[in-house]
Amino acid sequence: MNRNAQHLPPEKIHAIATEAMTAFYILYCRRKAKSMRQFYGFLPQDVVDLHFHKKGYGDGLWFRVCDGRVFDHRGKTSENSFEMYSPTGLGSIPPNDLYYDPRINA
């Protein structure tokens, strides 16, 4: 269930997931895994929702995949309860953020 569908369309979710996952993989993981799928266990196309704030942790990036599992930007599993994340999924994104879109954050 994508509770943020009214905020982020699937093409935006996939674009953000692709950029974030590719950047982390290229910078830190190419020597540990032969592909992003091998490292993360999923591809950006499998991401159905994004979370930018987690209770007790703060701002960050978490990927919710189609089977309900949640992973942080490093591919580590995280709690999958929707209550652990900002209700809007957008957290506190600063206006100059790379992914800020005034149509979404209006």
TORMAR-756157 format. One line per field, with one value per residue: x, y negated, z of N, C-alpha, C, CB in turn; residue in three letters. Coordinates in Angstrom, 1 decimal. Atoms other than C-alpha are relative to their C-alpha. Glycine has a CB too. Example, Ala and Ser with C-alpha at 12.3 -4.5 7.8 and 13.67 -1.06 7.14 Angstrom:
BEGIN
nxx = c(0.9, -0.9)
nyy = c(1.2, 1.1)
nzz = c(0.0, 0.0)
caxx = c(12.3, 13.7)
cayy = c(4.5, 1.1)
cazz = c(7.8, 7.1)
cxx = c(0.9, -0.8)
cyy = c(-1.2, -1.1)
czz = c(0.0, 0.8)
cbxx = c(-1.0, 0.4)
cbyy = c(0.0, -0.5)
cbzz = c(1.2, -1.4)
res = c(ALA, SER)
//
This chain:
BEGIN
nxx = c(0.8, -0.8, 0.7, -0.5, 0.3, 0.5, -1.1, -1.1, 0.4, -0.9, -1.1, -0.9, -0.5, -1.0, -1.1, -0.8, -0.6, -1.1, -1.1, -0.6, -0.6, -1.2, -1.1, -0.6, -0.7, -1.3, -0.9, -0.4, 0.4, -0.4, -0.9, 0.7, 1.1, -0.1, 1.1, 0.8, 0.9, -0.7, -0.3, 1.2, 1.0, 1.1, -0.3, 0.9, 1.4, 0.8, 0.4, 1.4, 0.1, -1.2, 0.2, -1.1, -0.2, 0.4, 0.1, -1.1, -1.2, -0.1, 0.0, -0.8, 0.7, 0.4, 0.7, 1.0, 0.1, 1.3, 0.4, 0.2, -1.2, -0.6, -1.5, -0.6, -0.7, -1.2, 0.5, 0.3, 1.5, 0.5, 1.4, 0.9, 1.2, 0.2, 0.0, -1.4, -0.5, 0.8, 1.2, 0.0, -1.2, -0.9, -0.9, -0.3, -1.0, -0.3, 0.4, -1.1, -0.3, 0.0, 1.3, 1.1, 0.9, 1.0, 1.4, 0.3, -0.2, 0.8)
nyy = c(1.2, 1.2, 1.1, 1.2, 0.1, 1.3, 0.9, -0.4, -1.0, -1.1, 0.3, 0.8, -1.0, -0.8, 0.8, 0.3, -1.3, -0.3, 0.9, -0.3, -1.4, 0.0, 0.7, -0.8, -1.2, 0.4, 0.5, -0.9, -1.4, -0.7, -1.1, -1.0, -0.7, 0.2, 0.8, 0.6, -1.0, -0.9, 0.7, 0.4, -1.0, 0.5, 1.0, 1.2, -0.2, -0.7, 1.0, 0.6, 1.1, 0.5, 0.7, 0.9, 0.2, -1.2, 0.3, -0.5, 0.0, 1.3, 0.1, -0.9, -0.5, -1.4, -0.6, -1.0, -0.7, -0.5, -1.0, 0.6, 0.2, 1.4, 0.0, 1.3, 0.3, -0.9, -1.3, -0.7, -0.1, 1.0, -0.3, 0.2, 0.6, 1.4, 0.9, 0.4, 1.0, 1.2, -0.3, 0.4, -0.6, 1.0, 0.5, 1.4, 0.2, 1.4, 0.5, -0.1, -1.4, -0.4, -0.6, 0.9, 0.4, 0.9, -0.6, -1.0, 0.5, 1.2)
nzz = c(0.0, 0.1, -0.7, 0.4, 1.4, 0.4, -0.1, 0.9, 1.0, 0.2, 0.8, -0.9, -1.0, 0.7, 0.3, -1.3, -0.4, 1.0, -0.3, -1.3, 0.0, 0.9, -0.6, -1.2, 0.6, 0.7, -1.0, -1.1, 0.0, 1.3, -0.3, -0.9, 0.8, 1.4, 0.5, -1.0, -0.5, -0.9, -1.2, -0.7, 0.0, 0.8, 1.0, -0.2, 0.5, -1.0, -1.0, 0.2, -0.9, -0.6, -1.3, -0.2, -1.4, -0.8, -1.4, -0.8, 0.8, 0.6, 1.5, 0.7, 1.2, -0.2, 1.1, -0.2, 1.2, 0.3, -1.0, -1.3, -0.8, 0.0, 0.0, 0.0, 1.3, 0.1, 0.3, -1.2, -0.2, -1.0, -0.4, 1.1, -0.4, 0.5, -1.1, -0.3, 0.9, 0.1, 0.7, 1.4, 0.7, 0.5, -1.0, 0.0, 1.1, 0.2, 1.3, 1.0, 0.2, 1.4, 0.4, -0.3, 1.1, -0.6, 0.2, -1.0, -1.3, -0.1)
caxx = c(0.0, 1.5, 0.3, 2.2, 0.7, -0.9, 2.5, 5.0, 4.1, 5.7, 8.0, 9.4, 9.8, 11.8, 13.9, 14.9, 15.5, 17.7, 19.8, 20.3, 20.9, 23.3, 25.3, 25.8, 26.6, 29.2, 30.8, 30.9, 29.7, 31.1, 33.8, 31.4, 28.8, 28.7, 25.4, 23.0, 20.5, 23.1, 24.0, 20.5, 18.4, 16.1, 16.1, 14.8, 11.8, 10.8, 10.5, 6.9, 7.4, 10.0, 10.4, 12.5, 12.1, 12.0, 10.9, 13.8, 16.3, 15.6, 16.0, 17.3, 16.2, 14.3, 13.0, 9.7, 9.7, 6.7, 6.6, 6.4, 10.0, 11.9, 15.6, 17.8, 20.0, 22.8, 20.5, 20.1, 16.6, 14.5, 11.2, 8.3, 5.6, 4.2, 3.9, 7.8, 8.0, 6.7, 3.0, 3.5, 6.7, 8.3, 9.8, 11.5, 13.1, 14.9, 13.8, 17.2, 17.2, 17.9, 14.5, 12.4, 9.5, 7.2, 4.2, 4.6, 5.6, 3.0)
cayy = c(0.0, -3.3, -5.9, -8.6, -8.2, -11.6, -13.2, -11.3, -9.7, -6.4, -7.9, -10.4, -7.6, -5.5, -8.5, -9.4, -5.7, -5.3, -8.4, -7.5, -3.8, -4.4, -7.0, -4.9, -1.8, -3.6, -5.3, -2.5, 0.9, 1.7, 3.9, 5.7, 6.7, 7.1, 5.3, 3.0, 5.9, 8.1, 5.4, 4.1, 7.2, 5.1, 2.6, -1.0, 0.2, 2.3, -0.8, -1.8, -4.4, -6.6, -7.9, -10.9, -10.9, -8.1, -8.4, -8.1, -8.5, -11.8, -12.7, -10.2, -8.0, -4.7, -2.6, -0.7, 2.1, 3.8, 6.7, 4.2, 4.5, 1.2, 0.6, -2.4, -4.0, -1.5, 1.5, 2.4, 3.6, 1.2, 1.4, 1.7, 0.2, -3.0, -4.5, -4.7, -7.2, -10.7, -10.6, -12.4, -10.6, -13.9, -14.7, -18.0, -18.5, -21.8, -24.0, -23.8, -20.0, -18.2, -16.5, -19.5, -20.1, -23.1, -21.3, -18.5, -20.5, -23.3)
cazz = c(0.0, -1.0, 1.5, -0.2, -3.7, -3.6, -2.9, -5.1, -8.4, -9.3, -11.9, -9.3, -6.7, -9.3, -10.3, -6.7, -5.9, -9.1, -8.3, -4.6, -5.1, -8.0, -6.2, -3.0, -5.1, -7.2, -4.3, -1.8, -3.0, -6.5, -5.0, -2.6, -5.2, -8.9, -9.3, -7.5, -7.3, -5.7, -3.2, -2.3, -3.1, -5.2, -8.1, -8.1, -10.1, -7.1, -4.9, -4.3, -1.6, -0.1, 3.5, 4.4, 8.1, 10.7, 14.3, 16.7, 13.9, 12.1, 8.4, 5.9, 3.0, 3.3, 0.4, 0.7, -1.8, -3.4, -0.8, 2.1, 3.3, 4.1, 3.5, 4.3, 1.6, 2.5, 1.8, 5.5, 6.5, 8.6, 10.4, 8.0, 10.1, 8.5, 12.0, 12.2, 9.4, 8.8, 7.9, 4.7, 3.8, 3.0, 6.4, 6.6, 3.2, 2.9, 0.0, -1.7, -1.6, -4.9, -4.8, -3.7, -5.9, -5.0, -6.6, -4.1, -1.1, -1.6)
cxx = c(0.9, -0.8, 0.4, -0.3, -0.4, 1.2, 1.1, -0.5, 1.0, 1.3, 1.0, 0.6, 1.2, 1.2, 0.9, 0.7, 1.2, 1.2, 0.7, 0.7, 1.3, 1.2, 0.7, 0.7, 1.3, 1.0, 0.6, -0.1, 0.5, 0.9, -0.6, -1.0, 0.2, -1.1, -0.8, -1.0, 0.6, 0.3, -1.3, -1.0, -1.2, 0.5, -0.9, -1.4, -0.9, -0.4, -1.4, -0.3, 1.3, -0.3, 1.2, 0.2, -0.5, 0.0, 1.2, 1.3, 0.2, -0.1, 0.9, -0.8, -0.2, -0.8, -1.0, -0.2, -1.4, -0.5, -0.2, 1.3, 0.5, 1.5, 0.5, 0.8, 1.2, -0.4, -0.2, -1.5, -0.3, -1.4, -0.9, -1.3, -0.1, 0.1, 1.4, 0.4, -1.0, -1.3, -0.1, 1.1, 1.0, 0.9, 0.2, 1.1, 0.2, -0.3, 1.1, 0.4, -0.1, -1.4, -1.2, -0.8, -1.2, -1.4, -0.3, 0.0, -0.8, -0.9)
cyy = c(-1.2, -1.2, -1.4, -0.3, -1.4, -1.0, 0.3, 1.0, 1.1, -0.4, -0.9, 0.9, 0.8, -0.9, -0.3, 1.3, 0.3, -0.9, 0.4, 1.3, 0.0, -0.7, 0.7, 1.2, -0.4, -0.4, 1.0, 1.5, 0.8, 1.2, 1.1, 0.8, -0.3, -0.8, -0.7, 1.1, 1.0, -0.7, -0.2, 1.2, -0.4, -1.1, -1.2, 0.2, 0.7, -0.9, -0.6, -1.2, -0.4, -0.7, -0.8, -0.3, 1.2, -0.4, 0.6, -0.1, -1.4, 0.2, 1.1, 0.5, 1.5, 0.3, 1.0, 0.8, 0.7, 1.1, -0.5, -0.2, -1.5, 0.2, -1.5, -0.2, 0.9, 1.4, 0.8, 0.0, -0.9, 0.5, -0.3, -0.6, -1.5, -1.0, -0.5, -1.1, -1.2, 0.3, -0.3, 0.7, -1.0, -0.6, -1.5, -0.3, -1.5, -0.5, 0.1, 1.5, 0.4, 0.5, -0.9, -0.4, -0.8, 0.5, 1.0, -0.5, -1.3, 0.1)
czz = c(0.0, 0.6, -0.5, -1.5, -0.4, 0.0, -1.1, -1.0, -0.2, -0.8, 0.8, 1.1, -0.7, -0.3, 1.2, 0.4, -0.9, 0.4, 1.3, 0.0, -0.8, 0.6, 1.1, -0.6, -0.6, 0.9, 1.0, -0.2, -1.3, 0.3, 0.9, -0.8, -1.5, -0.6, 1.1, 0.5, 0.9, 1.3, 0.8, 0.1, -0.8, -1.0, 0.3, -0.5, 1.0, 1.1, -0.2, 0.9, 0.5, 1.3, 0.2, 1.4, 0.8, 1.5, 0.8, -0.7, -0.6, -1.6, -0.6, -1.2, 0.2, -1.3, 0.4, -1.3, -0.1, 1.0, 1.4, 0.8, -0.2, 0.2, 0.1, -1.3, -0.1, -0.3, 1.3, 0.3, 1.2, 0.4, -1.1, 0.4, -0.5, 1.2, 0.4, -0.8, 0.0, -0.7, -1.4, -0.8, -0.4, 1.1, 0.0, -1.1, -0.2, -1.4, -1.1, -0.3, -1.5, -0.4, 0.4, -1.2, 0.6, -0.3, 1.0, 1.4, 0.3, 1.2)
cbxx = c(-1.0, 0.3, 0.2, 1.5, -1.0, -1.1, 0.6, 1.2, -0.3, -0.6, -0.4, -0.9, -1.1, -0.6, -0.5, -1.0, -1.0, -0.5, -0.5, -1.1, -1.0, -0.4, -0.5, -1.1, -0.9, -0.3, -0.6, -0.8, -1.4, 0.6, 1.3, -0.6, -1.4, 0.0, -1.0, -0.8, -0.6, 1.3, 0.7, -0.7, -0.3, -1.2, -0.2, 0.7, 0.1, 0.9, 1.1, -1.0, -1.0, 0.7, -0.2, -0.2, -0.8, 1.0, -1.3, -0.3, 0.0, 1.3, 0.3, 0.4, 0.8, -0.8, 1.0, -1.3, 1.1, -0.1, 0.9, -1.0, 1.1, -0.7, 0.6, 0.8, 0.5, 0.8, 1.0, 0.8, -0.4, 0.1, -0.4, -0.2, -0.1, -1.4, -0.6, 0.9, 0.1, 0.8, -1.1, 0.1, -0.5, -0.8, 1.3, 0.5, -0.6, 1.4, -0.4, 1.2, -0.9, 1.0, -0.2, 0.6, -0.6, 0.2, -0.1, 1.1, 1.4, -0.8)
cbyy = c(0.0, -0.3, 0.1, -0.2, 1.0, -0.4, 0.1, 0.6, -0.7, 1.2, -0.8, -1.1, 0.9, 0.6, -1.4, -0.5, 1.1, -0.2, -1.4, -0.1, 1.0, -0.6, -1.4, 0.4, 0.7, -1.1, -1.2, -0.3, 0.1, -0.9, -0.6, -0.7, -0.5, 1.4, 0.8, -1.2, 0.8, 0.5, -1.3, -1.1, 0.4, -0.5, 0.5, -1.2, 0.8, 1.1, -1.1, 1.1, 0.3, -1.0, 1.0, -1.2, -1.3, 1.2, 0.5, 1.3, 1.0, -0.7, -1.3, 1.3, -0.3, 0.2, 0.5, -0.6, 1.1, 0.6, 1.2, 0.8, 1.0, -0.9, 0.7, -0.3, -1.4, -0.1, 0.7, -0.7, 1.4, -1.4, -0.8, 1.3, 0.0, -0.1, 0.7, 1.2, 0.6, -1.1, -0.6, -1.5, 0.8, -1.1, 0.7, -0.5, 0.6, -0.3, -1.4, -0.8, 0.9, 1.2, 1.3, -1.2, 1.3, -1.4, 0.5, 1.1, -0.3, -0.3)
cbzz = c(1.2, -1.5, 1.5, 0.2, -0.4, 1.0, 1.3, 0.7, -1.4, -0.7, -1.3, 0.7, 0.5, -1.2, -0.6, 1.1, 0.0, -1.4, 0.1, 1.1, -0.4, -1.4, 0.6, 1.0, -1.0, -1.1, 0.8, 1.2, 0.1, -1.0, 0.7, 1.2, 0.5, -0.7, -0.9, -0.6, -1.2, -0.6, -0.3, -0.8, 1.4, 0.9, -1.4, -0.8, -1.3, 0.6, 0.1, 0.3, 1.1, -0.9, 1.2, -0.8, 0.5, -0.3, 0.6, 0.5, -1.1, 0.3, -0.5, 0.9, -1.3, 1.3, -1.1, 0.6, -0.1, -1.4, -0.1, 0.8, -0.5, 1.0, -1.2, 1.3, 0.0, 1.3, -0.8, 1.2, 0.4, -0.5, 1.3, -0.8, 1.6, -0.7, 1.2, -0.2, -1.4, -0.7, 0.8, -0.2, -1.2, -0.6, 0.0, 1.4, -1.3, 0.4, 0.1, 0.4, 0.8, -0.1, 0.7, 0.7, -0.8, -0.5, -1.5, -0.1, 0.3, -1.2)
res = c(MET, ASN, ARG, ASN, ALA, GLN, HIS, LEU, PRO, PRO, GLU, LYS, ILE, HIS, ALA, ILE, ALA, THR, GLU, ALA, MET, THR, ALA, PHE, TYR, ILE, LEU, TYR, CYS, ARG, ARG, LYS, ALA, LYS, SER, MET, ARG, GLN, PHE, TYR, GLY, PHE, LEU, PRO, GLN, ASP, VAL, VAL, ASP, LEU, HIS, PHE, HIS, LYS, LYS, GLY, TYR, GLY, ASP, GLY, LEU, TRP, PHE, ARG, VAL, CYS, ASP, GLY, ARG, VAL, PHE, ASP, HIS, ARG, GLY, LYS, THR, SER, GLU, ASN, SER, PHE, GLU, MET, TYR, SER, PRO, THR, GLY, LEU, GLY, SER, ILE, PRO, PRO, ASN, ASP, LEU, TYR, TYR, ASP, PRO, ARG, ILE, ASN, ALA)
//
